[in-house]
Amino acid sequence: MGDPQVGGNIAEGRCFAYTPMADARNQIRLLQIHHTKRDELIHCSLSIWSLSNLPPYHAISYTWGDPSQTTYISINNQPLKVRKSCEYVLRQARWYEKYLQNMSLPWRHRYYWIDAICINQVDDEEKSHQVQMMGKIYRLASCVLSCIGPHADDSIFLLHGVG
């Protein structure tokens, strides 16, 4: 891990702590991915939004993957341990954002909702409310992105089958 600040925080025991929501039935967290180079730690920020005042965002659907395969990302300048598949999804979302910018397409959706990060997974009460709202969260999204993982044996077949 090339980021001494995050590495130092982990060594000191300071890890990301979720800010509690005032109303987990009517609020969600949205993630912003900050500029990150290919092999650097992913830096993000997380903020709480009322369902009645949401900015445009993309919801991301993916498989959580192997729980033993983990890494760290930075949320609000604090480390958060995530599964490798989650990190991969964030890198893909950042690539997608850069792709649209390079194509001179307007990019307004700098916010993302991804359940593994936007829901506090250790707060059972919050998680219960948020999971019940997931259908609504996906419906309110400007776009839903799906990530099926890195290229593998037959993924070219899947790509040619779409269209």
N, C-alpha and C positions, 0 to 999 in steps of 0.2 A: 504494500500500500504506500503510494508515494506522497501522501499528505501528512507532514509531521504534526500539523495542528490536530487533525483527527486522530492520528496515532497516539499523540500525547493525551488527548481527552479520554481515549479508551484506557490507557495505562493509569490515568488518574481516576477512573471509574465514572467519569462524566459522560453519560450517553443521552441521546434524545429523549425528552419527556414530553408527552402530549399535553397540550393545554386542554382542559376539560371544556366540553361544549355546554353552553347555557341550556340548550334544548336539543337533545340528540334526535328528537322526532321531527324537527323543522330546520335543522342545520346539517351541512356536510363540510368536510375539509376538501380543499383543492390544492393540487401540487403544481408548482412551477419548476421547470428544469432549467438550470442556469448553464451558460456556456461551459462545455466540458470538452477537453481534448480526448482523443481516442483511448488512450491508456491511463487517463487520470481518474481519480475518484469522482463519482457523480455528485454534484452539489445541487440541492433543491431547497425550496422553501415551501412551507405548508401553512395555509391560512383557513380560517373558519368563515363560512358564508351562510347566510339565511337562504332557504329555498325560494323565498319571494324576491331575492335580490342577487341572483347568480350571474356571474359573467359567462360569456360563451366558454364552454369547455368540451374536451373530448374524454369520453369514458374508454378505458382500456380493459379488454377481456383477454385473459391468458390463463394457462395452467400454472399452478404454483410450483410444481416440480418437486424434486428431491429435497426433503427438509434437512438432510445432512450437508447439502451443498450451499454454503452461505458465504456472504461477503458483507462489506459495509458500504453504505452511502452516507452522504452528509445531508441532514435536514436541519434547516435553520442553524447552520454551523455546529451541529452536534452529530456524532455518529449514530447510525441506526443499522442494526444487523438485519439483513434481508436475504432471501433466497437468491441464488445466482440467476434464476429465471426472471425474477423481478428486476434485477439490475439490467439484464439483457433487454427487457421490455422498455425500460427507461432510455437505454441507449438507442433503441429502435425509434422511440417517439422523438427523441432529439434529432435523429437522422431525418425522419419524416418532416420535421419542422424546417430543418436546413434545406431539404429538397424543395419544399414549397417556396421558400425565400429565394433560392437560386433560380427557380422557374419564373420569378417575378410575380408570383401569385400572392394575393393579399393573405397575410397570416394574422388572424385575430385570436386564434385559440391557443393561447399560451398557458392555459390551465388544463390540468388533467385530473381525472378521478380514477384511482386504482385502488381497489379494495384493500389489498395487503398493507398499504401505507396510509390511506385516508381514513381507515377505520382503526381505532385503537384496539388491537387484537387481544390485549390483556384486560380490557374493561368489559366484562360480560354484559353489563346493563347497556352500555353504549352500543356494543356489537349487536345485541339483540334488536335494538331500534333501527340501526343502520342496515342490517341484513333485511329486515322487513321492508325497507325503503328502496332496495336495490333496483327493482323494476322501475320505479319512478326516477331514480338517479340516471338509469340508462335512457329512459324516455326523454328526460330533460336535456340530455347531452346533445350538442350540435352534431356530433359524429361519434360512432362507436368504432374503435380500432380493435382488431383482433390480432394477436401475435401467436403463431403456432410454433415458434422456437427457431433456433438456428437451422440453416440448410442441412439436410440429412439425406440419406439414401434415395428416397423417392420424392423429395420435395419438388423437383423439376416437373414430375408428372402432375402434381397438384397444381402448380402454376399454369401449366398448359391446359388443364381441365377447367380453369376459371375463364369465363369470357363469354 
